[in-house]
Structures are given as C-alpha cells and as structure tokens.
Amino acid sequence: MAITKSDIEHLCGLSKLNLDDDEIPIYLQQMTDILEMIEQLQSADTDEIIPMAHPLDMHQRLREDTVIDTNDRDIYQKNSLNAEEGFYKVPKVIE
C-alpha cells in the first residue's frame, strides 16, 4: 500500500496536527517504512504456529471458589433506625 502526501495531510487534519511542508516527507517515509514492515510480517508463514495467550509457558494458579463472607444484613440493620424490608431509608435528595 502506497501512501501519498495527500494521505499524510489528511491524517494530520484528522489528528489536528500542524506539520510544516518540510516535515511531510519525513512522515511520509516513516509511514511507508511502517507499512512495509507490516507487509513483511503478514507474509510470514504462521500455519504451524499455535496461538498463545502469554509468551511464557505458565499456568495461572487459581484459588478454589469458596464463600468466605455471609450476608449479615439483618444484624447490621438492627442498629439502624431507618431500615425497612431489607433496605435503608434515606431522605429524598432529588426533587
């Protein structure tokens, strides 16, 4: 894919960058180099490669999923003066 000067100017407009006329050829060359590198990467044969989630051969150690806290809502609401049917009653703040 070839990038032109108008493509760089369009990208600068989208990203709100102000480039001088002497800076545009520098960015044009850099963008061309990046796209050439991507084309080289896409041409690599990866048919025999197994996708991996992590570069190291590690397994995530997970703890057993056990309940450690219980619902003590009724105990806490005994201390509240404004609790009803499992809810705390608060003053209305939005009219």
N, C-alpha and C positions, 0 to 999 in steps of 0.2 A: 504494500500500500504506500503510495507516494503522498507526501504532504507538501502542500504548496504554501507560498507566502500568504495567500488569502485565507488558508486554513488557520495559520498562526494568528493572523489578525482577527479572525472570527473567534478563536479560543480566548484571545486577550479581551475581546469585547464581552464574552460570556463570563469571564472570571474577573472583570473590572481591573485588568492590568493595563498600565500605560507603558508601552515599550517604545524606545526610540527607533528610528529607522536603521541605525547601525546594530541594534540588538536583535532584530528579527532574524537575520541569517544565522546567528549563534543558536537561537532557539530552534530554528528550522533544522539545523544539523543535529542538535541533540535529540529532537523528537524523531528524526529519521533514524538515528542510531538506536533509539529505544525500540522502535517498531521493527527494525531489522533483527534485533536480539530476540524479540518475541516470536518472529517468524522462524528463527533458528530453533527456539525452544519447542515450537509447535511441530517441527519436522522430526523431532526425536522420537524414536520407536519406544513406546511405553506399553506395548501389548503384553509383555511378560512381567510387568511390574504390578505388584499387589499394592493397592492404595493403603495408606496407613494414617492413623489419627495423630500419631506422635512419632518423632524421629528416634526416640529411644525405645528399646524393647522392654516396656514396663507395663505392669498391670495396676490398675487403680485398686487400692485396698479400701473396701467399703465396710463400715461397721454394720452390724445387724440392726435392722429397723425395729426398735422396740419402743413402747410407750414409756416415757420417763416422767411425765407430768400428768397429773389428773386434773379434772375440771373442778375447781374449788369455788365456783361462782356463788353458790348458796352460802357458803361460810363467809365470804367477803361481803355479800350483800346484807348479812345480818347486822353488820356495823354501819350500814348506810340508812339514813332516814328517808331517802327518796329513791327507793327501788320497788319495782312492781313487775311481776310476771317475768323475772329474769333480766330486766332491763333497768338501767339507771335513768331516773327522771332528772332532766336539766332544764333550766329556764330557757325560754324561747329567745333566740338572739337575732333571728331574721324575721322581718315583718312582711 
